[in-house]
Amino acid sequence: MKNFIYRQQIQHSDIGAIADIVKSSGFFSAEEVDIALELAEEKLTQPHDSSYRFLFAEDEKRVVGYTCFGLISATSGSYDLYWIAIDEQLRGAGLGKDLMKRTEKIIHALGGKRIYVETSSRHQYQPTHGFYESCGYRKEAVLKDFYMEGDSKIIYVKTL
């Protein structure tokens, strides 16, 4: 695997990179892409008030992957992983697992005890389910027909 540079500080140029990375998967609707961008824009415009945190992976030219995560309000050490996304051209090369491990270390250092991840049950997400499971996450709950008829929400959790 190539050497990547990791940083937590969000930059204005990350908005375009996030859009490109999320769109490259082909999984997300325009509305979901907008949500990913809204989280980043909130962190940029309200850096001290936003509860969102980011970790970016860059090669020598551009951002190629990122995570967005945050403490779940009114909990003691429970975090949500809102996004983990890797540029389509780099999937399967180990960057996702490395980014996940680094994110987990940051969360643990912040006092995090558990990380929750939500995803769709649609067939196209089978590789995503496998990824989370290979990173040590276990299926905690299934909310039947959550997104729409036939598309349930799957919640994974990992105890740190």
Backbone torsions as a table, in degrees:
resi	resn	phi	psi	omega
1	MET	NA	140.7	178.3
2	LYS	-62.6	161.2	173.0
3	ASN	-84.8	130.5	179.1
4	PHE	-117.4	154.9	174.9
5	ILE	-100.0	134.2	-179.8
6	TYR	-114.7	140.2	176.7
7	ARG	-148.1	152.1	179.9
8	GLN	-102.2	-23.4	-176.9
9	GLN	-73.1	124.6	179.2
10	ILE	-79.9	145.7	178.8
11	GLN	-125.8	157.4	-179.8
12	HIS	-58.1	-34.7	-179.4
13	SER	-67.2	-15.8	-179.6
14	ASP	-69.5	-23.7	-179.7
15	ILE	-58.7	-50.4	178.3
16	GLY	-63.6	-39.1	179.9
17	ALA	-64.9	-42.2	178.5
18	ILE	-61.3	-45.5	179.1
19	ALA	-58.1	-47.0	-179.2
20	ASP	-62.4	-44.6	-177.5
21	ILE	-65.8	-47.9	-177.7
22	VAL	-65.5	-41.4	178.5
23	LYS	-66.1	-32.3	-175.4
24	SER	-62.6	-23.0	-177.9
25	SER	-71.4	-30.8	-175.6
26	GLY	76.1	2.4	-177.7
27	PHE	-88.2	-31.8	-165.4
28	PHE	-98.4	141.5	176.8
29	SER	-73.1	166.5	176.8
30	ALA	-58.5	-37.7	178.8
31	GLU	-64.3	-40.6	178.4
32	GLU	-66.9	-39.4	175.7
33	VAL	-60.3	-43.8	178.2
34	ASP	-58.7	-39.7	179.2
35	ILE	-64.0	-44.6	178.3
36	ALA	-57.8	-41.7	-179.6
37	LEU	-70.8	-36.2	178.4
38	GLU	-61.3	-40.5	179.7
39	LEU	-62.4	-43.4	179.2
40	ALA	-67.1	-42.8	179.9
41	GLU	-64.6	-37.5	176.4
42	GLU	-60.6	-44.0	-179.6
43	LYS	-64.0	-36.8	178.6
44	LEU	-69.8	-41.9	-174.3
45	THR	-87.0	-23.4	-179.4
46	GLN	-132.7	60.9	-171.0
47	PRO	-57.8	-32.1	-177.3
48	HIS	-91.3	-21.6	-178.8
49	ASP	-93.6	-22.9	-177.4
50	SER	-75.4	137.0	176.9
51	SER	-90.2	-3.0	-178.5
52	TYR	-78.4	140.4	175.8
53	ARG	-124.8	154.5	-176.7
54	PHE	-134.0	152.2	167.2
55	LEU	-134.0	124.8	-178.6
56	PHE	-111.5	141.6	172.3
57	ALA	-111.6	128.2	-179.3
58	GLU	-123.8	144.3	165.6
59	ASP	-93.3	-163.8	-176.7
60	GLU	-69.3	-11.6	-174.3
61	LYS	-117.7	-31.5	-168.6
62	ARG	-162.2	168.6	173.2
63	VAL	-74.5	131.1	-176.8
64	VAL	-120.2	-4.2	177.7
65	GLY	-171.6	158.8	178.3
66	TYR	-160.6	160.9	168.5
67	THR	-125.0	151.7	172.4
68	CYS	-130.1	129.0	-175.0
69	PHE	-150.3	167.0	178.4
70	GLY	-171.6	156.9	176.3
71	LEU	-64.7	135.4	176.5
72	ILE	-79.7	123.2	-177.9
73	SER	-52.7	143.6	174.9
74	ALA	64.2	25.1	174.9
75	THR	-119.8	165.1	177.0
76	SER	-110.3	85.1	174.6
77	GLY	90.4	15.4	176.3
78	SER	-99.9	129.3	-178.0
79	TYR	-119.0	148.3	169.5
80	ASP	-100.0	136.9	166.3
81	LEU	-98.4	104.2	-175.3
82	TYR	-77.7	-40.7	-177.3
83	TRP	-144.5	138.3	160.5
84	ILE	-136.4	121.7	-175.9
85	ALA	-144.2	137.7	-179.1
86	ILE	-124.1	141.5	175.4
87	ASP	-53.1	133.9	-175.3
88	GLU	-50.8	-37.4	-176.9
89	GLN	-69.5	-17.0	-177.7
90	LEU	-107.5	2.3	-179.3
91	ARG	-65.0	142.5	178.1
92	GLY	86.4	1.6	-177.6
93	ALA	-100.3	3.6	178.3
94	GLY	98.4	-8.1	-178.9
95	LEU	-64.2	-40.8	-179.6
96	GLY	-60.1	-45.4	179.5
97	LYS	-65.6	-40.0	178.2
98	ASP	-64.3	-44.6	178.8
99	LEU	-62.5	-40.2	178.4
100	MET	-63.7	-47.0	-179.6
101	LYS	-60.4	-43.4	179.8
102	ARG	-65.9	-38.6	177.5
103	THR	-64.9	-43.3	178.0
104	GLU	-60.9	-39.3	178.2
105	LYS	-64.0	-40.9	178.0
106	ILE	-63.2	-47.1	-179.5
107	ILE	-61.0	-44.0	178.9
108	HIS	-61.0	-43.5	178.9
109	ALA	-63.8	-26.2	177.7
110	LEU	-83.8	0.3	-179.0
111	GLY	97.2	8.6	-179.9
112	GLY	-68.1	140.6	179.9
113	LYS	-115.1	-28.1	-179.1
114	ARG	-141.1	146.8	175.3
115	ILE	-123.5	130.3	178.0
116	TYR	-110.7	140.3	178.3
117	VAL	-131.9	132.9	178.2
118	GLU	-112.1	140.9	178.3
119	THR	-151.8	169.8	-178.7
120	SER	-84.1	153.4	175.9
121	SER	-88.5	-2.9	-178.1
122	ARG	-56.3	148.8	-176.1
123	HIS	-53.9	-38.2	-177.5
124	GLN	-62.4	-16.4	-179.1
125	TYR	-92.0	4.8	178.2
126	GLN	-55.1	-44.1	177.0
127	PRO	-61.6	-34.0	178.1
128	THR	-65.2	-44.3	177.8
129	HIS	-58.9	-45.8	178.7
130	GLY	-61.1	-39.1	178.3
131	PHE	-61.1	-51.0	-178.8
132	TYR	-60.1	-43.6	-179.7
133	GLU	-63.9	-38.9	179.2
134	SER	-69.1	-18.6	177.0
135	CYS	-92.4	5.6	175.6
136	GLY	93.4	12.7	177.5
137	TYR	-88.2	145.7	177.5
138	ARG	-120.0	149.3	179.4
139	LYS	-69.3	120.0	-177.9
140	GLU	-99.8	-36.4	-176.3
141	ALA	-157.2	154.1	172.5
142	VAL	-129.1	121.5	177.4
143	LEU	-101.4	101.8	-172.2
144	LYS	-60.7	134.8	176.0
145	ASP	54.2	32.6	-176.1
146	PHE	-64.1	-52.1	-176.5
147	TYR	-77.8	-40.8	176.4
148	MET	-171.1	171.5	177.4
149	GLU	-52.9	123.6	178.8
150	GLY	84.9	0.0	179.9
151	ASP	-126.5	95.1	-177.9
152	SER	-88.7	159.4	173.5
153	LYS	-93.7	128.9	175.2
154	ILE	-108.2	129.9	178.5
155	ILE	-111.4	122.6	176.2
156	TYR	-104.8	154.0	177.5
157	VAL	-140.9	149.4	172.3
158	LYS	-135.1	131.1	174.7
159	THR	-91.4	128.8	-179.2
160	LEU	-87.2	NA	NA
